[in-house]
Amino acid sequence: MDGRSGRVRIGEFNNLFEHIDQQEYRKILAGTEQEMRLKKLRAMQRR
């Protein structure tokens, strides 16, 4: 990939990302959901 829009091979595209297993994915997802809940609670508290 050269920074321009256009076609890219799927293998090349996949190599740009780090592989994570399901357990690590669930931990990341749980952390993200917790951050979203905290942000919402803080916004409610400011009102």
PDB file of N, CA, C, O and CB in Angstrom:
ATOM      1  N   MET A   1       0.840  -1.180   0.000  1.00  0.00           N
ATOM      2  CA  MET A   1       0.000   0.000   0.000  1.00  0.00           C
ATOM      3  C   MET A   1       0.882   1.240   0.000  1.00  0.00           C
ATOM      4  O   MET A   1       1.906   1.292   0.682  1.00  0.00           O
ATOM      5  CB  MET A   1      -0.954   0.000   1.214  1.00  0.00           C
ATOM      6  N   ASP A   2       0.482   2.203  -0.752  1.00  0.00           N
ATOM      7  CA  ASP A   2       1.311   3.391  -0.914  1.00  0.00           C
ATOM      8  C   ASP A   2       0.624   4.671  -0.432  1.00  0.00           C
ATOM      9  O   ASP A   2       1.079   5.769  -0.753  1.00  0.00           O
ATOM     10  CB  ASP A   2       1.699   3.541  -2.361  1.00  0.00           C
ATOM     11  N   GLY A   3      -0.470   4.546   0.336  1.00  0.00           N
ATOM     12  CA  GLY A   3      -1.154   5.725   0.851  1.00  0.00           C
ATOM     13  C   GLY A   3      -2.216   6.282  -0.074  1.00  0.00           C
ATOM     14  O   GLY A   3      -3.010   7.134   0.326  1.00  0.00           O
ATOM     15  N   ARG A   4      -2.234   5.814  -1.283  1.00  0.00           N
ATOM     16  CA  ARG A   4      -3.261   6.255  -2.231  1.00  0.00           C
ATOM     17  C   ARG A   4      -4.428   5.280  -2.189  1.00  0.00           C
ATOM     18  O   ARG A   4      -4.246   4.102  -1.885  1.00  0.00           O
ATOM     19  CB  ARG A   4      -2.685   6.363  -3.676  1.00  0.00           C
ATOM     20  N   SER A   5      -5.621   5.768  -2.493  1.00  0.00           N
ATOM     21  CA  SER A   5      -6.754   4.855  -2.539  1.00  0.00           C
ATOM     22  C   SER A   5      -6.644   4.015  -3.803  1.00  0.00           C
ATOM     23  O   SER A   5      -6.148   4.469  -4.834  1.00  0.00           O
ATOM     24  CB  SER A   5      -8.106   5.627  -2.495  1.00  0.00           C
ATOM     25  N   GLY A   6      -7.105   2.819  -3.701  1.00  0.00           N
ATOM     26  CA  GLY A   6      -7.038   1.913  -4.829  1.00  0.00           C
ATOM     27  C   GLY A   6      -7.143   0.479  -4.353  1.00  0.00           C
ATOM     28  O   GLY A   6      -7.533   0.219  -3.215  1.00  0.00           O
ATOM     29  N   ARG A   7      -6.803  -0.426  -5.205  1.00  0.00           N
ATOM     30  CA  ARG A   7      -6.903  -1.843  -4.870  1.00  0.00           C
ATOM     31  C   ARG A   7      -5.723  -2.294  -4.029  1.00  0.00           C
ATOM     32  O   ARG A   7      -4.608  -1.786  -4.150  1.00  0.00           O
ATOM     33  CB  ARG A   7      -6.993  -2.683  -6.136  1.00  0.00           C
ATOM     34  N   VAL A   8      -6.006  -3.256  -3.182  1.00  0.00           N
ATOM     35  CA  VAL A   8      -4.955  -3.861  -2.371  1.00  0.00           C
ATOM     36  C   VAL A   8      -5.285  -5.345  -2.240  1.00  0.00           C
ATOM     37  O   VAL A   8      -6.454  -5.725  -2.174  1.00  0.00           O
ATOM     38  CB  VAL A   8      -4.835  -3.165  -0.957  1.00  0.00           C
ATOM     39  N   ARG A   9      -4.276  -6.155  -2.202  1.00  0.00           N
ATOM     40  CA  ARG A   9      -4.501  -7.590  -2.026  1.00  0.00           C
ATOM     41  C   ARG A   9      -4.932  -7.858  -0.594  1.00  0.00           C
ATOM     42  O   ARG A   9      -4.427  -7.231   0.337  1.00  0.00           O
ATOM     43  CB  ARG A   9      -3.227  -8.403  -2.375  1.00  0.00           C
ATOM     44  N   ILE A  10      -5.869  -8.790  -0.414  1.00  0.00           N
ATOM     45  CA  ILE A  10      -6.395  -9.080   0.915  1.00  0.00           C
ATOM     46  C   ILE A  10      -5.291  -9.574   1.846  1.00  0.00           C
ATOM     47  O   ILE A  10      -5.304  -9.239   3.031  1.00  0.00           O
ATOM     48  CB  ILE A  10      -7.517 -10.117   0.828  1.00  0.00           C
ATOM     49  N   GLY A  11      -4.355 -10.347   1.355  1.00  0.00           N
ATOM     50  CA  GLY A  11      -3.243 -10.818   2.181  1.00  0.00           C
ATOM     51  C   GLY A  11      -2.395  -9.667   2.675  1.00  0.00           C
ATOM     52  O   GLY A  11      -1.991  -9.636   3.838  1.00  0.00           O
ATOM     53  N   GLU A  12      -2.129  -8.728   1.799  1.00  0.00           N
ATOM     54  CA  GLU A  12      -1.354  -7.535   2.168  1.00  0.00           C
ATOM     55  C   GLU A  12      -2.114  -6.722   3.213  1.00  0.00           C
ATOM     56  O   GLU A  12      -1.531  -6.223   4.175  1.00  0.00           O
ATOM     57  CB  GLU A  12      -1.054  -6.663   0.918  1.00  0.00           C
ATOM     58  N   PHE A  13      -3.410  -6.599   3.007  1.00  0.00           N
ATOM     59  CA  PHE A  13      -4.262  -5.870   3.948  1.00  0.00           C
ATOM     60  C   PHE A  13      -4.245  -6.536   5.319  1.00  0.00           C
ATOM     61  O   PHE A  13      -4.079  -5.856   6.332  1.00  0.00           O
ATOM     62  CB  PHE A  13      -5.702  -5.786   3.417  1.00  0.00           C
ATOM     63  N   ASN A  14      -4.413  -7.850   5.367  1.00  0.00           N
ATOM     64  CA  ASN A  14      -4.438  -8.581   6.633  1.00  0.00           C
ATOM     65  C   ASN A  14      -3.117  -8.485   7.376  1.00  0.00           C
ATOM     66  O   ASN A  14      -3.106  -8.489   8.607  1.00  0.00           O
ATOM     67  CB  ASN A  14      -4.779 -10.032   6.390  1.00  0.00           C
ATOM     68  N   ASN A  15      -2.018  -8.400   6.667  1.00  0.00           N
ATOM     69  CA  ASN A  15      -0.709  -8.311   7.306  1.00  0.00           C
ATOM     70  C   ASN A  15      -0.481  -6.980   8.011  1.00  0.00           C
ATOM     71  O   ASN A  15       0.446  -6.855   8.811  1.00  0.00           O
ATOM     72  CB  ASN A  15       0.370  -8.527   6.283  1.00  0.00           C
ATOM     73  N   LEU A  16      -1.315  -5.988   7.725  1.00  0.00           N
ATOM     74  CA  LEU A  16      -1.170  -4.687   8.370  1.00  0.00           C
ATOM     75  C   LEU A  16      -1.680  -4.693   9.810  1.00  0.00           C
ATOM     76  O   LEU A  16      -1.407  -3.761  10.565  1.00  0.00           O
ATOM     77  CB  LEU A  16      -1.905  -3.632   7.572  1.00  0.00           C
ATOM     78  N   PHE A  17      -2.415  -5.731  10.193  1.00  0.00           N
ATOM     79  CA  PHE A  17      -3.043  -5.788  11.504  1.00  0.00           C
ATOM     80  C   PHE A  17      -2.454  -6.907  12.346  1.00  0.00           C
ATOM     81  O   PHE A  17      -2.097  -7.966  11.831  1.00  0.00           O
ATOM     82  CB  PHE A  17      -4.544  -5.973  11.366  1.00  0.00           C
ATOM     83  N   GLU A  18      -2.359  -6.659  13.639  1.00  0.00           N
ATOM     84  CA  GLU A  18      -1.848  -7.656  14.571  1.00  0.00           C
ATOM     85  C   GLU A  18      -2.946  -8.675  14.869  1.00  0.00           C
ATOM     86  O   GLU A  18      -4.093  -8.302  15.112  1.00  0.00           O
ATOM     87  CB  GLU A  18      -1.345  -6.986  15.881  1.00  0.00           C
ATOM     88  N   HIS A  19      -2.597  -9.949  14.851  1.00  0.00           N
ATOM     89  CA  HIS A  19      -3.566 -11.000  15.160  1.00  0.00           C
ATOM     90  C   HIS A  19      -3.770 -11.082  16.667  1.00  0.00           C
ATOM     91  O   HIS A  19      -2.801 -11.076  17.427  1.00  0.00           O
ATOM     92  CB  HIS A  19      -3.097 -12.367  14.599  1.00  0.00           C
ATOM     93  N   ILE A  20      -5.025 -11.158  17.104  1.00  0.00           N
ATOM     94  CA  ILE A  20      -5.314 -11.367  18.520  1.00  0.00           C
ATOM     95  C   ILE A  20      -6.243 -12.562  18.652  1.00  0.00           C
ATOM     96  O   ILE A  20      -7.044 -12.841  17.760  1.00  0.00           O
ATOM     97  CB  ILE A  20      -5.947 -10.096  19.164  1.00  0.00           C
ATOM     98  N   ASP A  21      -6.131 -13.268  19.775  1.00  0.00           N
ATOM     99  CA  ASP A  21      -7.004 -14.420  19.988  1.00  0.00           C
ATOM    100  C   ASP A  21      -8.325 -13.957  20.603  1.00  0.00           C
ATOM    101  O   ASP A  21      -8.474 -12.794  20.977  1.00  0.00           O
ATOM    102  CB  ASP A  21      -6.316 -15.474  20.899  1.00  0.00           C
ATOM    103  N   GLN A  22      -9.277 -14.881  20.700  1.00  0.00           N
ATOM    104  CA  GLN A  22     -10.622 -14.550  21.175  1.00  0.00           C
ATOM    105  C   GLN A  22     -10.609 -14.007  22.599  1.00  0.00           C
ATOM    106  O   GLN A  22     -11.349 -13.073  22.910  1.00  0.00           O
ATOM    107  CB  GLN A  22     -11.516 -15.776  21.103  1.00  0.00           C
ATOM    108  N   GLN A  23      -9.778 -14.581  23.464  1.00  0.00           N
ATOM    109  CA  GLN A  23      -9.722 -14.140  24.855  1.00  0.00           C
ATOM    110  C   GLN A  23      -9.251 -12.687  24.941  1.00  0.00           C
ATOM    111  O   GLN A  23      -9.827 -11.884  25.675  1.00  0.00           O
ATOM    112  CB  GLN A  23      -8.791 -15.053  25.672  1.00  0.00           C
ATOM    113  N   GLU A  24      -8.219 -12.365  24.200  1.00  0.00           N
ATOM    114  CA  GLU A  24      -7.713 -10.988  24.193  1.00  0.00           C
ATOM    115  C   GLU A  24      -8.755 -10.035  23.597  1.00  0.00           C
ATOM    116  O   GLU A  24      -8.925  -8.913  24.075  1.00  0.00           O
ATOM    117  CB  GLU A  24      -6.386 -10.901  23.393  1.00  0.00           C
ATOM    118  N   TYR A  25      -9.454 -10.493  22.546  1.00  0.00           N
ATOM    119  CA  TYR A  25     -10.509  -9.690  21.926  1.00  0.00           C
ATOM    120  C   TYR A  25     -11.603  -9.364  22.942  1.00  0.00           C
ATOM    121  O   TYR A  25     -12.063  -8.225  23.026  1.00  0.00           O
ATOM    122  CB  TYR A  25     -11.111 -10.430  20.712  1.00  0.00           C
ATOM    123  N   ARG A  26     -12.019 -10.381  23.718  1.00  0.00           N
ATOM    124  CA  ARG A  26     -13.067 -10.163  24.717  1.00  0.00           C
ATOM    125  C   ARG A  26     -12.623  -9.171  25.791  1.00  0.00           C
ATOM    126  O   ARG A  26     -13.424  -8.356  26.249  1.00  0.00           O
ATOM    127  CB  ARG A  26     -13.461 -11.489  25.367  1.00  0.00           C
ATOM    128  N   LYS A  27     -11.348  -9.236  26.195  1.00  0.00           N
ATOM    129  CA  LYS A  27     -10.830  -8.299  27.195  1.00  0.00           C
ATOM    130  C   LYS A  27     -10.855  -6.870  26.657  1.00  0.00           C
ATOM    131  O   LYS A  27     -11.241  -5.939  27.364  1.00  0.00           O
ATOM    132  CB  LYS A  27      -9.396  -8.687  27.610  1.00  0.00           C
ATOM    133  N   ILE A  28     -10.443  -6.706  25.410  1.00  0.00           N
ATOM    134  CA  ILE A  28     -10.439  -5.382  24.780  1.00  0.00           C
ATOM    135  C   ILE A  28     -11.861  -4.856  24.666  1.00  0.00           C
ATOM    136  O   ILE A  28     -12.123  -3.691  24.963  1.00  0.00           O
ATOM    137  CB  ILE A  28      -9.772  -5.437  23.385  1.00  0.00           C
ATOM    138  N   LEU A  29     -12.780  -5.719  24.234  1.00  0.00           N
ATOM    139  CA  LEU A  29     -14.179  -5.328  24.086  1.00  0.00           C
ATOM    140  C   LEU A  29     -14.779  -4.928  25.430  1.00  0.00           C
ATOM    141  O   LEU A  29     -15.486  -3.924  25.517  1.00  0.00           O
ATOM    142  CB  LEU A  29     -14.990  -6.470  23.465  1.00  0.00           C
ATOM    143  N   ALA A  30     -14.502  -5.705  26.477  1.00  0.00           N
ATOM    144  CA  ALA A  30     -15.017  -5.384  27.810  1.00  0.00           C
ATOM    145  C   ALA A  30     -14.465  -4.044  28.287  1.00  0.00           C
ATOM    146  O   ALA A  30     -15.197  -3.246  28.872  1.00  0.00           O
ATOM    147  CB  ALA A  30     -14.658  -6.499  28.814  1.00  0.00           C
ATOM    148  N   GLY A  31     -13.191  -3.794  28.045  1.00  0.00           N
ATOM    149  CA  GLY A  31     -12.588  -2.521  28.435  1.00  0.00           C
ATOM    150  C   GLY A  31     -13.210  -1.353  27.702  1.00  0.00           C
ATOM    151  O   GLY A  31     -13.447  -0.296  28.288  1.00  0.00           O
ATOM    152  N   THR A  32     -13.474  -1.542  26.426  1.00  0.00           N
ATOM    153  CA  THR A  32     -14.093  -0.491  25.618  1.00  0.00           C
ATOM    154  C   THR A  32     -15.509  -0.205  26.105  1.00  0.00           C
ATOM    155  O   THR A  32     -15.910   0.954  26.218  1.00  0.00           O
ATOM    156  CB  THR A  32     -14.113  -0.893  24.132  1.00  0.00           C
ATOM    157  N   GLU A  33     -16.267  -1.267  26.395  1.00  0.00           N
ATOM    158  CA  GLU A  33     -17.634  -1.090  26.885  1.00  0.00           C
ATOM    159  C   GLU A  33     -17.637  -0.382  28.234  1.00  0.00           C
ATOM    160  O   GLU A  33     -18.493   0.465  28.490  1.00  0.00           O
ATOM    161  CB  GLU A  33     -18.346  -2.446  26.999  1.00  0.00           C
ATOM    162  N   GLN A  34     -16.686  -0.726  29.093  1.00  0.00           N
ATOM    163  CA  GLN A  34     -16.595  -0.081  30.398  1.00  0.00           C
ATOM    164  C   GLN A  34     -16.282   1.407  30.233  1.00  0.00           C
ATOM    165  O   GLN A  34     -16.868   2.243  30.921  1.00  0.00           O
ATOM    166  CB  GLN A  34     -15.519  -0.766  31.266  1.00  0.00           C
ATOM    167  N   GLU A  35     -15.373   1.737  29.337  1.00  0.00           N
ATOM    168  CA  GLU A  35     -15.044   3.141  29.084  1.00  0.00           C
ATOM    169  C   GLU A  35     -16.268   3.910  28.598  1.00  0.00           C
ATOM    170  O   GLU A  35     -16.490   5.050  29.008  1.00  0.00           O
ATOM    171  CB  GLU A  35     -13.910   3.250  28.054  1.00  0.00           C
ATOM    172  N   MET A  36     -17.060   3.293  27.727  1.00  0.00           N
ATOM    173  CA  MET A  36     -18.261   3.955  27.211  1.00  0.00           C
ATOM    174  C   MET A  36     -19.272   4.195  28.334  1.00  0.00           C
ATOM    175  O   MET A  36     -19.892   5.256  28.396  1.00  0.00           O
ATOM    176  CB  MET A  36     -18.903   3.111  26.088  1.00  0.00           C
ATOM    177  N   ARG A  37     -19.438   3.207  29.225  1.00  0.00           N
ATOM    178  CA  ARG A  37     -20.370   3.376  30.349  1.00  0.00           C
ATOM    179  C   ARG A  37     -19.900   4.490  31.282  1.00  0.00           C
ATOM    180  O   ARG A  37     -20.703   5.307  31.732  1.00  0.00           O
ATOM    181  CB  ARG A  37     -20.516   2.055  31.136  1.00  0.00           C
ATOM    182  N   LEU A  38     -18.592   4.522  31.572  1.00  0.00           N
ATOM    183  CA  LEU A  38     -18.059   5.572  32.443  1.00  0.00           C
ATOM    184  C   LEU A  38     -18.242   6.955  31.826  1.00  0.00           C
ATOM    185  O   LEU A  38     -18.580   7.912  32.522  1.00  0.00           O
ATOM    186  CB  LEU A  38     -16.579   5.323  32.730  1.00  0.00           C
ATOM    187  N   LYS A  39     -18.018   7.053  30.528  1.00  0.00           N
ATOM    188  CA  LYS A  39     -18.190   8.334  29.835  1.00  0.00           C
ATOM    189  C   LYS A  39     -19.643   8.797  29.938  1.00  0.00           C
ATOM    190  O   LYS A  39     -19.915   9.973  30.177  1.00  0.00           O
ATOM    191  CB  LYS A  39     -17.766   8.214  28.349  1.00  0.00           C
ATOM    192  N   LYS A  40     -20.570   7.856  29.754  1.00  0.00           N
ATOM    193  CA  LYS A  40     -21.992   8.180  29.839  1.00  0.00           C
ATOM    194  C   LYS A  40     -22.363   8.622  31.260  1.00  0.00           C
ATOM    195  O   LYS A  40     -23.102   9.590  31.436  1.00  0.00           O
ATOM    196  CB  LYS A  40     -22.846   6.965  29.414  1.00  0.00           C
ATOM    197  N   LEU A  41     -21.850   7.912  32.269  1.00  0.00           N
ATOM    198  CA  LEU A  41     -22.139   8.275  33.657  1.00  0.00           C
ATOM    199  C   LEU A  41     -21.582   9.650  34.005  1.00  0.00           C
ATOM    200  O   LEU A  41     -22.233  10.429  34.701  1.00  0.00           O
ATOM    201  CB  LEU A  41     -21.566   7.228  34.606  1.00  0.00           C
ATOM    202  N   ARG A  42     -20.384   9.947  33.524  1.00  0.00           N
ATOM    203  CA  ARG A  42     -19.791  11.264  33.787  1.00  0.00           C
ATOM    204  C   ARG A  42     -20.623  12.371  33.148  1.00  0.00           C
ATOM    205  O   ARG A  42     -20.814  13.435  33.736  1.00  0.00           O
ATOM    206  CB  ARG A  42     -18.345  11.321  33.260  1.00  0.00           C
ATOM    207  N   ALA A  43     -21.115  12.110  31.942  1.00  0.00           N
ATOM    208  CA  ALA A  43     -21.949  13.102  31.255  1.00  0.00           C
ATOM    209  C   ALA A  43     -23.250  13.321  32.023  1.00  0.00           C
ATOM    210  O   ALA A  43     -23.728  14.450  32.131  1.00  0.00           O
ATOM    211  CB  ALA A  43     -22.250  12.653  29.804  1.00  0.00           C
ATOM    212  N   MET A  44     -23.821  12.243  32.555  1.00  0.00           N
ATOM    213  CA  MET A  44     -25.056  12.355  33.331  1.00  0.00           C
ATOM    214  C   MET A  44     -24.805  13.130  34.625  1.00  0.00           C
ATOM    215  O   MET A  44     -25.655  13.903  35.069  1.00  0.00           O
ATOM    216  CB  MET A  44     -25.628  10.955  33.647  1.00  0.00           C
ATOM    217  N   GLN A  45     -23.650  12.920  35.218  1.00  0.00           N
ATOM    218  CA  GLN A  45     -23.306  13.576  36.475  1.00  0.00           C
ATOM    219  C   GLN A  45     -23.150  15.086  36.286  1.00  0.00           C
ATOM    220  O   GLN A  45     -23.470  15.858  37.190  1.00  0.00           O
ATOM    221  CB  GLN A  45     -22.017  12.980  37.047  1.00  0.00           C
ATOM    222  N   ARG A  46     -22.665  15.506  35.129  1.00  0.00           N
ATOM    223  CA  ARG A  46     -22.451  16.932  34.849  1.00  0.00           C
ATOM    224  C   ARG A  46     -23.755  17.687  34.646  1.00  0.00           C
ATOM    225  O   ARG A  46     -23.779  18.912  34.770  1.00  0.00           O
ATOM    226  CB  ARG A  46     -21.579  17.097  33.623  1.00  0.00           C
ATOM    227  N   ARG A  47     -24.826  16.993  34.341  1.00  0.00           N
ATOM    228  CA  ARG A  47     -26.113  17.660  34.056  1.00  0.00           C
ATOM    229  C   ARG A  47     -26.758  18.193  35.295  1.00  0.00           C
ATOM    230  O   ARG A  47     -27.839  18.778  35.226  1.00  0.00           O
ATOM    231  CB  ARG A  47     -27.066  16.715  33.373  1.00  0.00           C
TER     232      ARG A  47
END
